[in-house]
């Protein structure tokens, strides 16, 4: 969606901070799983499904992120076919900085909309998200 791309561009540095919007999304996804303490952590398959990109694209992205020091991958000791992906300190900093920037952008947008319109937007967005979940059968 064009709006998402515009929002991500406004969050990233002028030079992207070395991260593309999909890479920042991947780091945020990994960070969410780490904080959520999911038993299986984040795997290539989970990233493929969450980010809605091909498995080859996930592998390429993760390879690039690992090479640049944002993530580390290790073989799961209990299931050697699984690779566990975790954020490095550099990766955690990138996610935190991205979140701070996103919060600032959203605060400016909400201020521009005004309280009433922002609340109306939130209600509509919540209804939309529920409808999407119902349509996809995830509820």
N, C-alpha and C positions, 0 to 999 in steps of 0.2 A: 504494500500500500504506500502510495506516495507520501502521505502524511507521516507515517512511521519513519521513512527515510529522512524526511526533513527534520523530524524531532531528533533522531540520532545524530545528524550532522550538526545540529545546534549544541549537542552535548559534547561531541568530540572536539578536540583542539582544531585549529585551522589546518594543521598537518595530520590530524587524526590521532595524535598522540601515539602513532605507530600502530594503532588498532583500527580495523574496519568495524562498521556497525555489526556485521555478523560475528566477528571475533569478540566484541564487547558483549554481545548477547550470549555467546558461548561461555565466557567467563562468568557472567551473571548467573547462568544456569548451573554451572559447577559450584559457584558460591552458595546458591540456594540449597543444593543438595548437601553440601558440607554443613551448613548451618542447621538444616533439617534433620541431619544425622540419619539419613536413609541407610538401611542395612546394606544395599547393594552399591552404594555410592553412585557416581556417574560413570556410565559406560559409553562406548562408542554407539551402541544401539539406542540407549536412552537419549543421547545427544541428537542422533539422526531423527528420532521421533519428535523430540521437543522443539528442535529448530526447524523442522520440516525441510531439510536439505538431504541430498543424497549421502550415502555412506562414504562414498569416495570424497565428497566435499568435506565431510566431517574429519576424515583421516588427514586430508591435506591441511585443513585449518588447525587441527590439533598438533600436527607436526610442526607447523610454523610457530604456533604459540609456545610449544615446548622448546624449540630452537632459540626463541627469543627470551626464554626464562619466565614466562607467565604461568606455565603449568608444569607438572611432572606426572609421568605415567609409570605405573608399576604393575606387575603381574599379581593378581589376587592369589594369595597363598592357599585359599580354600578351593578355588576353581581356577586352575592355570589358564583356562581359555578366556578368562575375563581380564580386562585391563582397567585398573582403578585410576581415575584422573582426579588430581587435586591441584589446588591453586598454590603457587609459591607466594612469598611475601610480595613480590612485584605484582603478581596477579591480583592479590587481595587489595593492594593499593590502587590498582587500575579500576577495579570494581567500585571501591569506595569513592574514588574521584569521579567516576562516571555517575554514581548515584547522587553525589553532592551536586554535580552539574545538572542532572535531570531534575532534582528537587528545585533548584533555582529557576530553571526554565519553566517548570510547572507552576511555581509560585507567581512568576511574572504573567503567565497566561491566565491564571485564576484571578489575579488582580485586574487584568484587562477585561475579563468577562464580568466580574462583579460576583458578589456572594450568591445572589439568587440564580443567575445563569449557571454558575459553577455547580450549585447543588442540583439543578435540573439536569445538567450534563452528567453528573455522577449517577443520578437515578436512571437516566436513559442508558448509560454505559453498563450499569449493573444488569438492567433488563436485557440488554443486547448480549452480554456475556452468558447469562442464563439460557437465553434462546439458542446460542451457539452450542453450549454444552448439551442441551436437550436434543438438538438436531444431530450432534455427533454421537449421541448415546453415552456420554461420559457421566451423566448424572445418576 
